[in-house]
Amino acid sequence: MRPLPLLLLFMLLQFPLWSQMMISTSLREDLRYSEETGEWKLMSSDEEELTFFEFNAEMSMFKHTTPSISSAYLIKEARQDEENEIFEFSVVSDVGNHYEMVLDPNADEVRFYKDYEGIKIMVRHKIKRIWFENEEAEEAPAIEENVSPKRNKAPTYIEEEGTKRS
């Protein structure tokens, strides 16, 4: 159990002007619910799908950046499930799609649920890191972890004198 991140999330939700929360992820999985077996079946998995969630300080909206798109979501309702130590959100995307979102710091997951004409879909992101805007710079993750994939720029190479790069 990871009590510190859960405590920080709880404090953030209780005092919405306290700080801005960011989450980086390292894996995306798409799952479909099987009515026959009562289990979620893995449809696809992508370890290259690094994403970034940036919540505003009021926890009323967030931006989700992936390698291919950036979307904004309004948080319509937020609930805390104290028994399971998770946070549940009803969200609406910037194009009007409705989702249920679960932030589960103990399982290191952010999950989105949607029912498409009777087909239940889950998109699960594995959390790499959760941090808050007011953390000291030396405590923040490395540049690869705390910026969106679109903001990452190619490294600048310094060539030593007399060497040539092909």
Buried (B, 14 or more C-beta within 10 A) or exposed (E): EEEEBBEBBBEBBEEBEBBBBBBBBBBBBBBBBEEEEEEBEEEEEEEEBBBBBBBBBEBEBBBBBBEEEBEBBEBEEBEBEEEEBBBBBBBBBEEEEEBBBBBBBEBBBBBBBEEEEEEBBBBBBBBBBBBBEEBEEEEBBEEEBBBBBEEEEEEEEEEEEEEEEE
